[in-house]
Amino acid sequence: MTTSLSYRQLEQRTPARSLARPVTAHLSLACDMAQRTAGKQRIRLSAAVAEIAGLAAWLHADLVEPGQARRFYKMSISAAQQAQHPLLAIYMQGSFGQYATLAGDPVHGLRLLRDAAGRLPRSAPPTARAWLAALEAVALGYLGDRAALKVLDDAQRYADAGARSEPVWPWVFPFDSSKVASYRAVAASRLGLANIAVDAFDQADAARSPKQAALVAAEHARVLATGGHIDQACAIAVAAYHVGATYESERVRQALREFRASLGSRAGQRITAELDDRLHSAYTARST
């Protein structure tokens, strides 16, 4: 678990491709150890396997390798179930649902998230309910369903309820109004509600890793473009591109390609020229 935590800390500022192989090797070791033990020790090791498999899935998601990402997410859920820790299994399934949504499959992401939320025990911490509700809202936003706004209000209510309580593993992170605002911004962006999205981005939590911040910036650019601020949107996208290039994040690059495609030809060649040059570097022998 200590090694896994170290890898998670490294992931924030290290290319996923550099970590994928050692994390997979660490996962193989943990699986082998779990299979060789029994009783409480096997239960504990299964929890470790779930955590490491979840990290492996996250890395392959950043590499835009959906087959591998799905395989490791399913492994993490199975291991969490073997660990006999219902909250861990729900957390891993929630993460899988979030991945499915952001990977362009919100129908199945929503199904995973609702199933996970439906299995939360009464004793589950408010943070768990807030997080799952926020993820559900984003999935609804991707589907163009304005029910997302009500679900976000539910997420805010749960977040307020848990504001003074200590984090409960595996939800070892605070989930406050600024976190809810981050999800509100993305959901509103996908619903085409530019004013709500812009306000939410202003209130959103800024404490993110560089790769995560770049993904949020890509969504922010989309909102600005929707509001007609294409110059500003492209400037933000170019800055996000440099972060994606520095950390070799294919997921960031893909988000920016999708943003550029959403502009079509209406933006004009001058406005998009710098972003187009950066994105085109993926198709040339010489990279920027």
VENNORQUI-V696462 format. One record per residue. N is the residue number from 1. RES is the residue in three letters. SS is DSSP state (~ for helix, > for strand, _ for the rest). OMEGA is omega in whole degrees, -180 to 180 (999 if undefined). NEAR is the number of other ideal C-beta (glycine too) atoms within 12 Angstrom. Layout:
# VENNORQUI-V696462
n & res & ss & omega & near
N & RES & SS & OMEGA & NEAR
N & RES & SS & OMEGA & NEAR
This chain:
# VENNORQUI-V696462
n & res & ss & omega & near
1 & MET & _ & 179 & 22
2 & THR & ~ & 178 & 13
3 & THR & ~ & 179 & 21
4 & SER & ~ & 178 & 30
5 & LEU & ~ & 178 & 17
6 & SER & ~ & 178 & 18
7 & TYR & ~ & 179 & 31
8 & ARG & ~ & 178 & 26
9 & GLN & ~ & 177 & 15
10 & LEU & ~ & -175 & 23
11 & GLU & ~ & -175 & 34
12 & GLN & _ & -177 & 26
13 & ARG & _ & -179 & 21
14 & THR & _ & 176 & 25
15 & PRO & _ & -179 & 26
16 & ALA & ~ & -178 & 37
17 & ARG & ~ & 179 & 22
18 & SER & ~ & -176 & 19
19 & LEU & ~ & -173 & 33
20 & ALA & ~ & -177 & 31
21 & ARG & ~ & 179 & 18
22 & PRO & ~ & 178 & 24
23 & VAL & ~ & 178 & 36
24 & THR & ~ & 177 & 27
25 & ALA & ~ & 178 & 17
26 & HIS & ~ & 178 & 31
27 & LEU & ~ & 179 & 37
28 & SER & ~ & 178 & 20
29 & LEU & ~ & -179 & 20
30 & ALA & ~ & 178 & 36
31 & CYS & ~ & -180 & 28
32 & ASP & ~ & 179 & 16
33 & MET & ~ & -179 & 20
34 & ALA & ~ & -178 & 29
35 & GLN & ~ & -177 & 17
36 & ARG & _ & -178 & 12
37 & THR & _ & 179 & 19
38 & ALA & _ & 176 & 14
39 & GLY & ~ & -175 & 11
40 & LYS & ~ & -179 & 12
41 & GLN & ~ & 179 & 16
42 & ARG & ~ & 178 & 23
43 & ILE & ~ & 180 & 22
44 & ARG & ~ & -180 & 24
45 & LEU & ~ & 177 & 29
46 & SER & ~ & 176 & 36
47 & ALA & ~ & 178 & 34
48 & ALA & ~ & 178 & 35
49 & VAL & ~ & 180 & 40
50 & ALA & ~ & -180 & 45
51 & GLU & ~ & -176 & 40
52 & ILE & ~ & 178 & 41
53 & ALA & ~ & 177 & 42
54 & GLY & ~ & 177 & 41
55 & LEU & ~ & 178 & 41
56 & ALA & ~ & 178 & 44
57 & ALA & ~ & 180 & 41
58 & TRP & ~ & -180 & 38
59 & LEU & ~ & -179 & 42
60 & HIS & ~ & 173 & 35
61 & ALA & ~ & 179 & 40
62 & ASP & ~ & 178 & 42
63 & LEU & _ & -176 & 33
64 & VAL & _ & 174 & 27
65 & GLU & _ & -170 & 25
66 & PRO & ~ & 180 & 25
67 & GLY & ~ & 179 & 15
68 & GLN & ~ & 180 & 26
69 & ALA & ~ & -180 & 35
70 & ARG & ~ & -179 & 27
71 & ARG & ~ & -178 & 22
72 & PHE & ~ & 176 & 38
73 & TYR & ~ & 179 & 39
74 & LYS & ~ & 177 & 27
75 & MET & ~ & -179 & 33
76 & SER & ~ & 179 & 44
77 & ILE & ~ & 180 & 37
78 & SER & ~ & -180 & 24
79 & ALA & ~ & 179 & 36
80 & ALA & ~ & 177 & 37
81 & GLN & ~ & 178 & 25
82 & GLN & ~ & 178 & 28
83 & ALA & _ & 178 & 33
84 & GLN & _ & 179 & 18
85 & HIS & _ & -174 & 27
86 & PRO & ~ & -179 & 23
87 & LEU & ~ & 178 & 32
88 & LEU & ~ & 179 & 37
89 & ALA & ~ & 179 & 34
90 & ILE & ~ & 179 & 37
91 & TYR & ~ & -179 & 41
92 & MET & ~ & 178 & 41
93 & GLN & ~ & 176 & 40
94 & GLY & ~ & 178 & 45
95 & SER & ~ & 178 & 40
96 & PHE & ~ & 178 & 41
97 & GLY & ~ & 177 & 37
98 & GLN & ~ & 179 & 37
99 & TYR & ~ & -178 & 41
100 & ALA & ~ & 179 & 33
101 & THR & ~ & -176 & 36
102 & LEU & ~ & 178 & 36
103 & ALA & _ & 176 & 32
104 & GLY & _ & -180 & 21
105 & ASP & _ & -174 & 22
106 & PRO & ~ & 178 & 32
107 & VAL & ~ & -179 & 20
108 & HIS & ~ & 174 & 25
109 & GLY & ~ & 179 & 35
110 & LEU & ~ & -180 & 31
111 & ARG & ~ & 178 & 21
112 & LEU & ~ & -177 & 35
113 & LEU & ~ & -180 & 42
114 & ARG & ~ & 177 & 28
115 & ASP & ~ & 179 & 22
116 & ALA & ~ & -180 & 36
117 & ALA & ~ & -180 & 32
118 & GLY & ~ & -179 & 17
119 & ARG & _ & 178 & 24
120 & LEU & _ & 176 & 30
121 & PRO & _ & -180 & 16
122 & ARG & _ & -177 & 10
123 & SER & _ & -178 & 11
124 & ALA & _ & -179 & 30
125 & PRO & _ & 178 & 32
126 & PRO & ~ & 179 & 31
127 & THR & ~ & 180 & 36
128 & ALA & ~ & -180 & 41
129 & ARG & ~ & 179 & 39
130 & ALA & ~ & -178 & 41
131 & TRP & ~ & -179 & 43
132 & LEU & ~ & 178 & 42
133 & ALA & ~ & 179 & 42
134 & ALA & ~ & 178 & 46
135 & LEU & ~ & 177 & 46
136 & GLU & ~ & -180 & 41
137 & ALA & ~ & 179 & 47
138 & VAL & ~ & 178 & 43
139 & ALA & ~ & 177 & 43
140 & LEU & ~ & 177 & 35
141 & GLY & ~ & 177 & 40
142 & TYR & ~ & 180 & 34
143 & LEU & _ & 179 & 26
144 & GLY & _ & -177 & 18
145 & ASP & _ & -177 & 21
146 & ARG & _ & 172 & 19
147 & ALA & ~ & 178 & 21
148 & ALA & ~ & -176 & 39
149 & LEU & ~ & 178 & 28
150 & LYS & ~ & 180 & 19
151 & VAL & ~ & 177 & 34
152 & LEU & ~ & 175 & 39
153 & ASP & ~ & 176 & 22
154 & ASP & ~ & 179 & 29
155 & ALA & ~ & 179 & 40
156 & GLN & ~ & 180 & 31
157 & ARG & ~ & 178 & 21
158 & TYR & ~ & 180 & 34
159 & ALA & ~ & 178 & 37
160 & ASP & ~ & -179 & 21
161 & ALA & ~ & -178 & 21
162 & GLY & _ & -173 & 30
163 & ALA & _ & -175 & 22
164 & ARG & _ & -179 & 13
165 & SER & _ & 180 & 21
166 & GLU & _ & 177 & 14
167 & PRO & _ & 179 & 20
168 & VAL & > & -179 & 26
169 & TRP & _ & 6 & 20
170 & PRO & _ & 176 & 30
171 & TRP & > & -176 & 30
172 & VAL & _ & 179 & 19
173 & PHE & _ & 176 & 24
174 & PRO & _ & 179 & 24
175 & PHE & _ & -174 & 36
176 & ASP & _ & -177 & 30
177 & SER & ~ & -179 & 26
178 & SER & ~ & 175 & 25
179 & LYS & ~ & 178 & 35
180 & VAL & ~ & 180 & 40
181 & ALA & ~ & 179 & 31
182 & SER & ~ & -180 & 39
183 & TYR & ~ & 177 & 49
184 & ARG & ~ & -180 & 43
185 & ALA & ~ & -178 & 42
186 & VAL & ~ & -180 & 42
187 & ALA & ~ & 180 & 44
188 & ALA & ~ & 177 & 39
189 & SER & ~ & -178 & 42
190 & ARG & ~ & 177 & 35
191 & LEU & ~ & -179 & 31
192 & GLY & _ & 180 & 21
193 & LEU & _ & -170 & 26
194 & ALA & ~ & -177 & 25
195 & ASN & ~ & 178 & 18
196 & ILE & ~ & -178 & 28
197 & ALA & ~ & -179 & 37
198 & VAL & ~ & 178 & 29
199 & ASP & ~ & -179 & 18
200 & ALA & ~ & 178 & 38
201 & PHE & ~ & 179 & 35
202 & ASP & ~ & -178 & 18
203 & GLN & ~ & -171 & 22
204 & ALA & _ & 178 & 33
205 & ASP & _ & -178 & 27
206 & ALA & _ & -177 & 19
207 & ALA & _ & -178 & 16
208 & ARG & _ & 172 & 20
209 & SER & _ & -178 & 25
210 & PRO & ~ & -179 & 28
211 & LYS & ~ & 178 & 35
212 & GLN & ~ & 178 & 32
213 & ALA & ~ & 179 & 31
214 & ALA & ~ & 177 & 36
215 & LEU & ~ & 177 & 36
216 & VAL & ~ & 179 & 37
217 & ALA & ~ & 178 & 38
218 & ALA & ~ & 178 & 44
219 & GLU & ~ & 177 & 43
220 & HIS & ~ & 178 & 39
221 & ALA & ~ & 179 & 41
222 & ARG & ~ & -180 & 40
223 & VAL & ~ & -180 & 41
224 & LEU & ~ & 179 & 31
225 & ALA & ~ & 178 & 36
226 & THR & ~ & 179 & 28
227 & GLY & _ & 177 & 24
228 & GLY & _ & -178 & 16
229 & HIS & _ & -171 & 22
230 & ILE & ~ & 177 & 29
231 & ASP & ~ & -179 & 23
232 & GLN & ~ & 180 & 23
233 & ALA & ~ & -179 & 35
234 & CYS & ~ & 178 & 37
235 & ALA & ~ & 178 & 23
236 & ILE & ~ & -180 & 32
237 & ALA & ~ & 179 & 46
238 & VAL & ~ & 178 & 31
239 & ALA & ~ & 178 & 27
240 & ALA & ~ & 179 & 40
241 & TYR & ~ & -178 & 38
242 & HIS & ~ & 176 & 28
243 & VAL & ~ & 179 & 33
244 & GLY & ~ & 180 & 40
245 & ALA & ~ & -180 & 25
246 & THR & ~ & -177 & 21
247 & TYR & _ & 176 & 33
248 & GLU & _ & -178 & 28
249 & SER & _ & 179 & 38
250 & GLU & ~ & 179 & 29
251 & ARG & ~ & 176 & 36
252 & VAL & ~ & 180 & 43
253 & ARG & ~ & 180 & 37
254 & GLN & ~ & 179 & 29
255 & ALA & ~ & -180 & 40
256 & LEU & ~ & 174 & 42
257 & ARG & ~ & 179 & 27
258 & GLU & ~ & 176 & 25
259 & PHE & ~ & -179 & 40
260 & ARG & ~ & 179 & 36
261 & ALA & ~ & -180 & 21
262 & SER & ~ & 179 & 28
263 & LEU & ~ & -176 & 30
264 & GLY & _ & 179 & 12
265 & SER & _ & -175 & 13
266 & ARG & _ & -177 & 15
267 & ALA & _ & -177 & 28
268 & GLY & _ & -173 & 14
269 & GLN & ~ & -178 & 14
270 & ARG & ~ & -175 & 12
271 & ILE & ~ & -175 & 24
272 & THR & ~ & -171 & 31
273 & ALA & ~ & -177 & 17
274 & GLU & ~ & 178 & 24
275 & LEU & ~ & 179 & 37
276 & ASP & ~ & 179 & 28
277 & ASP & ~ & -180 & 20
278 & ARG & ~ & -178 & 31
279 & LEU & ~ & -179 & 34
280 & HIS & ~ & -179 & 21
281 & SER & ~ & 178 & 21
282 & ALA & ~ & -176 & 23
283 & TYR & ~ & 179 & 14
284 & THR & _ & -179 & 11
285 & ALA & _ & -178 & 8
286 & ARG & _ & -179 & 9
287 & SER & _ & -180 & 17
288 & THR & _ & 999 & 21
